[in-house]
């Protein structure tokens, strides 16, 4: 996956801002088009495990859904 160098799509949306803030705690936000929607589901689950290991605050159900909705909307087709 590559960091999103050109900026996130729909960057001012709640989903984009939440994705950049929560997922960007440890690394640059990746371009949502770098993965398909099903791949993002797996990736977010894997990152949640890493967040727990790093003792970062867990995503709430609402945050997880907002991030996944955003990523899936802009995912690779």
Protein Blocks (a to p, Z undefined) as FASTA:
>chain_A
ZZdfkopehklbmklmmmmmmmmmmbccddfklpcfklmmmmmmmmmmmmmmnopacddf
klmmmmmmmmmmmmcZZ
